[in-house]
Amino acid sequence: MDKGSIQFLLVVVPVLSLVGSWLALKAVGDRRARKPDGRKMDGAKDKAKDE
């Protein structure tokens, strides 16, 4: 392998890892933000329904 392809891999692999980690954390956060019945929690709308 030449120097350019090694440098390319040294940049691309960590960037893809960061993107994958960000997407995974986003998915976990979205899953935790849902109510047990599958709807997204929205504080403003939930408070309005309670009143």
VENTADA-V749196 format. One record per residue. N is the residue number from 1. SS is DSSP state (H for helix, E for strand, C for the rest). PHI is phi in whole degrees, -180 to 180 (999 if undefined). OMEGA is omega as a letter, one per 30 degrees, with the letter a starting at -180 (* if undefined). Layout:
n->N ss->SS phi->PHI omega->OMEGA
n->N ss->SS phi->PHI omega->OMEGA
This chain:
n->1 ss->C phi->999 omega->l
n->2 ss->C phi->-87 omega->a
n->3 ss->H phi->-63 omega->a
n->4 ss->H phi->-64 omega->a
n->5 ss->H phi->-71 omega->l
n->6 ss->H phi->-67 omega->l
n->7 ss->H phi->-63 omega->l
n->8 ss->H phi->-59 omega->l
n->9 ss->H phi->-65 omega->l
n->10 ss->H phi->-67 omega->l
n->11 ss->H phi->-94 omega->a
n->12 ss->H phi->-70 omega->a
n->13 ss->H phi->-62 omega->l
n->14 ss->H phi->-65 omega->l
n->15 ss->H phi->-65 omega->l
n->16 ss->H phi->-64 omega->l
n->17 ss->H phi->-64 omega->l
n->18 ss->H phi->-64 omega->l
n->19 ss->H phi->-64 omega->l
n->20 ss->H phi->-63 omega->l
n->21 ss->H phi->-65 omega->l
n->22 ss->H phi->-63 omega->l
n->23 ss->H phi->-65 omega->l
n->24 ss->H phi->-66 omega->l
n->25 ss->H phi->-65 omega->l
n->26 ss->H phi->-64 omega->l
n->27 ss->H phi->-65 omega->l
n->28 ss->H phi->-65 omega->l
n->29 ss->H phi->-63 omega->l
n->30 ss->H phi->-65 omega->a
n->31 ss->H phi->-67 omega->l
n->32 ss->H phi->-73 omega->a
n->33 ss->C phi->-80 omega->a
n->34 ss->E phi->-89 omega->l
n->35 ss->C phi->-77 omega->l
n->36 ss->C phi->-58 omega->a
n->37 ss->C phi->-85 omega->l
n->38 ss->C phi->99 omega->a
n->39 ss->C phi->-85 omega->l
n->40 ss->E phi->-74 omega->l
n->41 ss->C phi->-82 omega->l
n->42 ss->C phi->-133 omega->a
n->43 ss->H phi->-54 omega->a
n->44 ss->H phi->-65 omega->a
n->45 ss->H phi->-69 omega->l
n->46 ss->H phi->-65 omega->l
n->47 ss->H phi->-66 omega->a
n->48 ss->H phi->-66 omega->a
n->49 ss->H phi->-70 omega->a
n->50 ss->H phi->-71 omega->a
n->51 ss->C phi->-83 omega->*
